[in-house]
Amino acid sequence: MPVRVLGISGSPHRHGNTETLLDCFLEGTKEAGASPEKVVLRELTYSPCKGCNVCHRTGECVVQDELSPLFDRILEADCLAVASPIYSMGITAELKGLIDRAQYIWAQKYIQKTRFFTSEYIQRHKGIFISTAGLSWDNVFDAAFPAVTAFFNTMGFEYYDNIIANEMDRYHGIKGHPTALAEAYKKGIQVVKAIEQLRTRSP
Amino acid sequence: MAIKVLAFAGSPRRGGNSETLLDWVLETMEKEVAVEIEKIAIIEANINPCRGCNLCEKLGRCVQRDGMDTIDEKIVAADLIILAAPIFCMGINAQAKVLIDRAQVFRSRKYVLKLPVVPPERKGKRIGIFLSTAGQTWNYVFDAAIPSVKCFFNVIEVREKDIYYLMVNGVDEKGAILTHPTAHQDAEQLASTVIRDLRLRLGE
């Protein structure tokens, strides 16, 4: 079975720097024989987590909207690429809206104890964070990592790699960046090969 | 002149822990003379997310017409801006991030169009407060929220050294903060300190 790759674009800006970087990564996975799919969050209608904590008791989310089936697709993927530009030193509200809604999976794992990922499972499921930022600061991505880490942990993915590029303002966009797009493509090929290798090793 | 306080309750859960912390601060401030308080619950304020269109870099205002139109003016007019928001999944909750992202218009005014965000006599006098709560007990649970909060205050012309923080971890279920040993007292103390600081700055 081909490696299932799911790319999620959290940018409100269609075909901007971040989505273009994600597209290059997905192209790379296709080159390596995967069948990538892409979901654009701004095309979906969904509400953020209401903080009602009902999922802590039931393991289910009371909100049912276009985000609900996406969680099943995420859980079916071998490789999950989550993409967001940096807005105000953090991920976009759209992507944070998705991540906050994963609370019910967290509740299934840690409160209801109805869901469990083995360490082998997690190793075979790779999470990649893709991001761009206008600013040149080296630390511009730092505050984005913890929420992404929490999301991959909750959903059973190993946080495998970052594909990040800052200084978009200086390069006048991702297409002016000297290495980012080629790197994203290469990493797309690499991650599919890595997952395939783990499959041949597993009993 | 009265001190103008603009407070944002950023949580989707009305009356929850972060909003209770905010209410304690505001109750103390209400007891002071010449303090005008306005509290806005972000989930009821009809604020759409930033579209990332960057048109504010040219227009100096947002192309979207929504609740942010009036909030924009209120942010400019306030002496004290308070943001209260819980930590969800190691970051500020999505609804509060919507407000922060929409402050991009102030960033455009300040850094791109080089326009004054506040009248010159207000510059360097405004204060910000960030109030937060988190279910986790980890002491680093607030770390990733702070850069976005600093960014928000910076673009709305509150200097980094003029931001006060009160962050309470280990409170998860609604009402958990009510039994916290110090949070209520800390909130009252913070409110008094900030009002005193503001009166000094405004020369009263």
Chai-1 contact restraints between the chains, C-beta under 6 A:
chainA,res_idxA,chainB,res_idxB,connection_type,confidence,min_distance_angstrom,max_distance_angstrom,comment,restraint_id
A,P12,B,R51,contact,1.0,0.0,6.0,A-B,restraint_1
A,P12,B,G52,contact,1.0,0.0,6.0,A-B,restraint_2
A,H13,B,G52,contact,1.0,0.0,6.0,A-B,restraint_3
A,P48,B,A94,contact,1.0,0.0,6.0,A-B,restraint_4
A,P48,B,Q95,contact,1.0,0.0,6.0,A-B,restraint_5
A,K50,B,P12,contact,1.0,0.0,6.0,A-B,restraint_6
A,G51,B,P12,contact,1.0,0.0,6.0,A-B,restraint_7
A,G51,B,R13,contact,1.0,0.0,6.0,A-B,restraint_8
A,Y87,B,D101,contact,1.0,0.0,6.0,A-B,restraint_9
A,S88,B,I100,contact,1.0,0.0,6.0,A-B,restraint_10
A,S88,B,D101,contact,1.0,0.0,6.0,A-B,restraint_11
A,S88,B,S148,contact,1.0,0.0,6.0,A-B,restraint_12
A,S88,B,C151,contact,1.0,0.0,6.0,A-B,restraint_13
A,M89,B,P147,contact,1.0,0.0,6.0,A-B,restraint_14
A,M89,B,S148,contact,1.0,0.0,6.0,A-B,restraint_15
A,M89,B,C151,contact,1.0,0.0,6.0,A-B,restraint_16
A,G90,B,S148,contact,1.0,0.0,6.0,A-B,restraint_17
A,A93,B,P49,contact,1.0,0.0,6.0,A-B,restraint_18
A,A93,B,A94,contact,1.0,0.0,6.0,A-B,restraint_19
A,A93,B,K97,contact,1.0,0.0,6.0,A-B,restraint_20
A,A93,B,V98,contact,1.0,0.0,6.0,A-B,restraint_21
A,A93,B,D101,contact,1.0,0.0,6.0,A-B,restraint_22
A,K96,B,A94,contact,1.0,0.0,6.0,A-B,restraint_23
A,K96,B,K97,contact,1.0,0.0,6.0,A-B,restraint_24
A,G97,B,A94,contact,1.0,0.0,6.0,A-B,restraint_25
A,I99,B,C89,contact,1.0,0.0,6.0,A-B,restraint_26
A,D100,B,F88,contact,1.0,0.0,6.0,A-B,restraint_27
A,D100,B,C89,contact,1.0,0.0,6.0,A-B,restraint_28
A,D100,B,A94,contact,1.0,0.0,6.0,A-B,restraint_29
A,A143,B,A144,contact,1.0,0.0,6.0,A-B,restraint_30
A,A143,B,P147,contact,1.0,0.0,6.0,A-B,restraint_31
A,P146,B,M90,contact,1.0,0.0,6.0,A-B,restraint_32
A,P146,B,A144,contact,1.0,0.0,6.0,A-B,restraint_33
A,A147,B,C89,contact,1.0,0.0,6.0,A-B,restraint_34
A,A147,B,M90,contact,1.0,0.0,6.0,A-B,restraint_35
A,A147,B,G91,contact,1.0,0.0,6.0,A-B,restraint_36
A,A150,B,C89,contact,1.0,0.0,6.0,A-B,restraint_37
A,A150,B,M90,contact,1.0,0.0,6.0,A-B,restraint_38
